[in-house]
Each structure stands twice: as structure tokens, then as C-alpha cells.
Amino acid sequence: MNSSNNQISTLNNLITTLYDGENGYKEAAEEVDSTTLAARFRQLAQQRYDFGHEIKPLIKQFGGEVNKGGSTAANLHRVWMDLKSAVSGNDEEAILNECIRGEESAVKAYAEALEGNTLTGPARDVVSRQMDIITSSVADLRKMAKSFATA
């Protein structure tokens, strides 16, 4: 695979991760009673949407086509969230913990994308910046989960 194809593949994998996060956060926002938490989840869903739209032009710039749709693992993730919220009565702490797990998975996907020299120039810069923001979101979600655990 040539350099452009490698970058296209790597960026499309991140697009899938972003679709998954966007959909997961939308689902989480619908499952919680806390309006503050729901608003945060909607904000994170929008952020993932925006991140995807930041990556899409890079894929096209390399001559690629943008993948549409989420991953099978994400579909399982959302099913688990549905089951967990149904069993636990929309337990905010449980939903937050599941979102943290999803964010940790996203950080891992971003770290893998940044390994080696697959991504270069503006693509590498965008992915690195987005990873920093997602990493920060994990820390924020952990703080929120602790506050719901002690409530």
C-alpha cells in the first residue's frame, strides 16, 4: 500500500471511531435523567461530528472515499449501554463508566493512528490535536463519574 492509501485507511478508521462516539454519546444523552449530563453528552456528540468533518477533507485530499457508518464493536457497545441502562434504571454512574470505556477505546485508536510515520503533515497535526482533546474528555468524564458515585 502506498503512503496515500495508508493515510486514507488510517483516517477512515478514525472516522469510524468518531461515528461510533457520536452515536454513543447521543444514546447516552437520551438515557440519563441529569440535564447537565445530557447536555455534556450532546456537546461531546457534536464534537465527534465536528472532528469527523475535520478529517473528511484530508481523506479526499489524498484521493480517498470517506467510509460511512459505524463499527460492529460500536453496535455491541451501544447494545451493552441499552442493556446496562435498562437493568440499572438509567444509572448515570454506569452510563458514565461506559462512556469512559468508549473514550479510552478512542484514545487507543488515535494512538495507533499516530504510531510510526503513517500520518504526515496536516493529517498528523489534526489527529494529534483531536487525540489531546479526547484524552482530556476522558479525565473530565472520570471526574463526573466520581461525583455521581458519591451522590
MOFEN-V294824 format. One record per pair of residues at least 4 apart in sequence whose ideal C-beta (glycine too) atoms are under 6 Angstrom apart, sorted by the first residue. I is the first residue (numbers start at 1). J is the second residue. If there is no record, write none. Layout:
i = {I:I}
j = {J:J}
This chain:
i = {1:1:4:6:7:7:7:8:8:8:10:10:10:11:11:11:12:14:14:15:15:15:16:16:17:17:18:18:18:19:20:20:20:21:21:22:22:22:23:24:25:25:25:26:27:27:28:28:28:29:29:29:31:31:31:32:32:32:32:33:34:37:51:54:56:58:59:59:70:80:81:84:84:85:85:88:92:93:93:93:96:96:96:97:99:100:103:103:106:107:107:110:113:119:119:119:120}
j = {5:6:62:118:62:119:123:59:62:64:113:118:119:55:58:59:67:55:113:52:55:67:67:71:106:109:48:51:52:70:70:71:74:48:106:45:48:49:70:102:41:44:45:45:78:81:41:95:99:38:41:42:85:90:95:37:38:92:95:90:92:92:130:126:66:123:64:66:74:84:98:88:94:90:95:94:148:145:148:149:141:144:145:145:141:141:137:138:134:134:135:131:127:123:124:127:124}
